[in-house]
């Protein structure tokens, strides 16, 4: 681990030194067309989205074994550091730089954030500075690999996870963001509607989680069963996620207007419906209504409404949350009976939830909600075009994300073995990976 850390430290120092030689002072600052109300809202929305990552840390940390709480939570927090640097150096360019055939951005367009401070506003966000748009998008890039950690919580070495996260961000996330959200991206041109990240964030994380579940599963080993260490942590994490998701979805309107208000309303409605539905489905199955069940259901609703938030009506969001909870609950129970070891059900919640959301967008999108929707109404309103392009897009995204993640997992494994040793697994990641544990920290505080 020491040699790998030396290499990463050298890279960080090199990048930092490079930064002092790059132009840092803008020649001119674009102010024409900038709306102060939109700027204020997008600054707040960006902060809300960043809050989701600590929320995710508490959400996952509360569901894991006590001896792995710190390492599980750190996997989310470290993403804020790693991806922030990667995004400034090259990630934003790959996602939103000048398009290369609709597949990837030119890495030199905004390399080291050149021309971001003095650049023209993004074409789809003309009322806010380009730097604000870039940092709003950064928060999405941060949480996506963090979502995947729930599938291999306690089972993967910290250094290997960092390597995987960097490769995933550059090779999976950035291309998907370019395809879907860049005006020249091929999925954007095809007419795929993804308001806030059903494909780019949740399906990519969910199907990467499925790939990791398959790649890391050893059928000769007994499947581990984890008792949640701290349900109040899960409740706190859910509250932070729900709160932050208003920035995630309503912020994706890229301005303070009626569309942001609509996305805000659909987001809350879908999450509420899904949380209630998950609990009721559990009761029908003969279980007691649980805090954990409501929290998982609420997050599934947030996931499912994400691609549709700015394209559907509020009553439609009620339906989307309910259907997503039923389907994800079924998949989670099915998965528990298989050899797949998706520790915290990332695939059923994010992969399946995102997939359901994209299908529901294709069924229920209404051009009256969002005038920017030029693809047309959903299948429910008698138009087939949007449904067709979504089915094509979903096949492409699933195949690319799943196969690409398997390849990245293999590359990471060759660079740094992924799985922790049996001894470290028994000791727990908090101590074996970081030299910390809850009990010892509590003694020091006392």
C-alpha positions, 0 to 999 in steps of 0.5 A: 500500500505504501508504494501505491500511496507514494505514486498517488502522492507524486501525481497529486504534487505534480498536478498541483505544481502544474496548476501554478503554471496554468492561466489563473486570472480570467482575461474577461468575466462574462456577465451578459445574460447572467441572472442573479436569482438563478445564480443564487439558486444554483449555488444553493443547489450545488451545496445541497447535492454535495450534502448528499454524499455525507448523507450517503455515508451515514446511510451506508454506515448505519447499515454495515457491521460495527467494525466497518462503519468508519471505512464504509463512511470514508469511502463516500467522503474520500470521493469528495476529495478524489473526484474533485481533483480529477474533475478539475484536471480532466473530468469536466473536459471529458464530460462537457468539452468539445464533442468528439463524434458525440462520444467523449469531450476533448480533454484539452477543452477545459484542462485544469479548468482553463477557460472555465472562469472566463468562458461563455455560459453553458448553452443549456444554462445561459443564465449562470456562470460556466464555473457554477455549472461545472461545479454543480455537475461535479457534485453528481460526479462525486456521488456516483462512484460513492453509490457503488461502495454499498455493494462491496462494503467491507470486502474491498481494499481502500487503495484498490477502491480509490483506483477503481473510482478514478477509472470509473469516473474517467471511463464510465461516468464522463462518457455517459454524461457526455452522451446524455447531457452534452448537446452533441452527445449521441444519446442527447441527439437521439432524444433520450430524456434524463432530467437529473441522472437516471442513466448517468448516475443511478443506472451506471452505479447500479449496473457497476454494482451488479458487475462487482457483485459477480466479479467479487463473489466466491461461491465457495464462501458462505454468503455474509449476513450483516446486521445493521449497526446503527439504524439512527445513522440510516435515518439521518442519512435518509434525511440528508439524502432527501433534503439534498435531492431537492438540489439534485433534481430541482437544481437540474432545471438550471435556473430558479423558475417554474420547472425547478418548482415542478421538479421539487414537487415531483421529487418529494411526492415520489419519495413519500409514496415509495417509502410508504409502499416499501413498508406496506409491501413488507407488511404484506410479506409478513414482516413488521413495518421497519425504519430501515424499510421506509428509508430504503423505499424513500431512496428508491423513490428518489432514484426513480423520479430523478430522470423524470422529475422535470418531465412528468406531472405531480400525480405521475410522480406518485405512480412512479414512486409506488411502482418503483418501490414494488419492483425494487422490493421484489428484486431485493428479495430475489437477490437475497436468494441468489449467490450475488453478494450486493451487500447493501442492495445497490443494484436493486435500489439504484440499478433497477430504480434508475431503470424503472425511472427511465422507462416511466419517463418514456411512458409518462413524459408530458411536453406541457410540463417541460417545453424543452422536451422536443422528443415528444410525449410518452407512450401513455399519451399515444406517442411511440417515439420517446419510448423507442429511443429510451429502449435503445438508450437503455440497452446501450447504457446497460451494456456499456456500464456493465461490461465496462465495469467488469473490465475496470474491476479486472484492471484494478485487480491487476494493479492492486488486488481488490479483496481484503484477506480473510484475516482483515475481513474478520478484524474489520476494515476500520482497523485493518485499512485505517488503524481506527475503530469506534471503540478506541475512538470512543475511549480517546474522546472520553 
